Amino acid sequence: MVVRITKEFKFEMAHALYGYDGLCANIHGHSYKLWVTVKGEVKNENGHTKDGMLMDFADLKSIVKPEIVDKYDHSLVLNANSPHADLDLSAFNKVYYLNYQPTSENLVLDFANFIKEQLPDGIDLLKVVLSETSSSFAEWNKEDN
């Protein structure tokens, strides 16, 4: 039987949107929430340590946490193609320059592409949701791509 499971992650991150026509042009932070939903067949193997599971939540966490949550938590993320890249931010040890504008939309696309490549065979990435506030989020869906 096919089942979907979702794991939620949280991290704090600051960014600035170069060229934006509002307050988000300034460095500001968000309390991000990330939901990752995968689907596949539930393992039906008596005696197997993962019997009855689609995927161990700990295995999903081991994919997402090191390269997304731990990397970006308490970091500053800027567009590498903007003048922000010329600022001396060497006093900070978690500054990332991305090759795109660090909007929720672009981040969720980047995260989805990374996660898809890391999943084991038979497990499909179905949805990735990234919220930057309690009322605003971006969503990637497999059915749209």
QUIBELKA-V912465 format. One record per pair of residues at least 24 apart in sequence whose ideal C-beta (glycine too) atoms are under 6 Angstrom apart, sorted by the first residue. I is the first residue (numbers start at 1). J is the second residue. Records with the same first field share a line. If there is no record, write none. Layout:
I: J + J
This chain:
1: 42
2: 39
3: 42 + 54
4: 37 + 39 + 126
5: 54
6: 35 + 37
7: 36 + 57 + 60
8: 35
9: 34 + 64 + 69
11: 69 + 72 + 73
12: 73 + 74
13: 72 + 75
14: 76
15: 77 + 102
16: 78
17: 101
18: 79 + 82 + 84
30: 132
32: 132
33: 131
34: 130
35: 129
36: 64 + 128
37: 126 + 127
38: 123 + 125
39: 124 + 126
40: 122 + 123
55: 123
63: 118
68: 111
77: 102
104: 130 + 132 + 138
105: 138
108: 138 + 140
112: 140
